[in-house]
Amino acid sequence: MSARNQNHSTGLKFGFGQNTDQSTDQSTGDDTGANSGQILDQDQLNAHVRPVVHDLRNPLNAILGFTEMLKDERFGAHANPRYKEYSELVHEAALKLLAKCNELIDEPNVAPVPQKPQAEDTRSAITQTAMLYQAMAENRGVALNVNIDDDFPQLDLPDTVIEQVLNNLVSNAIKFTPSGGRVTVLAKREDDGRGAILVISDSGVGIEDKTIGQLQRAERVEPGKSPHGDDGSGLGLSIVEQALRPYGVSLEIFRNANNGTSVSLQFPESLNKV
């Protein structure tokens, strides 16, 4: 069954940047940045971002030190093996975040962060990234399920793209799903056996049609409040679309008939590795 034909009541094609050609001459000439609605140039952005990112590295290094001790069980074996598993996941996530910080700062004297070898295939990359959020889901009383068909193809995509996409979509789904709900990651081939589909669905509060339209037009949306107190701005969906655009992957948002939201990613056959 095609992801488009599942039990959805609303489906809108995602397309960002459609209003980028609109005139920006409405500016009042005020140079106050966010207050004037103007976009910072690269130098201004770097001046704002680099000090913040630099300061983030200190607590990250502390987290890495503690999680390394925990995952290596330096003070004795954990009573429950899940503690070791979770500390390894936290350590791996912190390494990736530190690498991203170093990349943003772009300092030549910063030593490269040792990275865990990339997953051997797309199926493993999907599973490993989704499972980073298992503890987050459990803490919020949300069931997280990952279902990958055995014939799901190996995709000619960097693991970093898969990680970036799932980091945003899975965490967002968990944030907006109340306790007792569920989040499902489904990976399967298209019905014709050519392309592939990755669907992240939830039984959460859902997205209003108006908001879906705003996201479609790349407009800023009112921050939403999740059942767990998290804020949402829609930025994650924009990041996902931009990450997938160079590879010809289409992204659609569906408002589920019963409740919740599904985000469907359709990978063209050209991305299948032979």
Summary of the structure (lengths in Angstrom):
residues: 274
radius of gyration: 20.3
end to end distance: 24.4
largest distance: 64.4
contacts: 744
relative contact order: 0.15
helix: 43%
strand: 17%
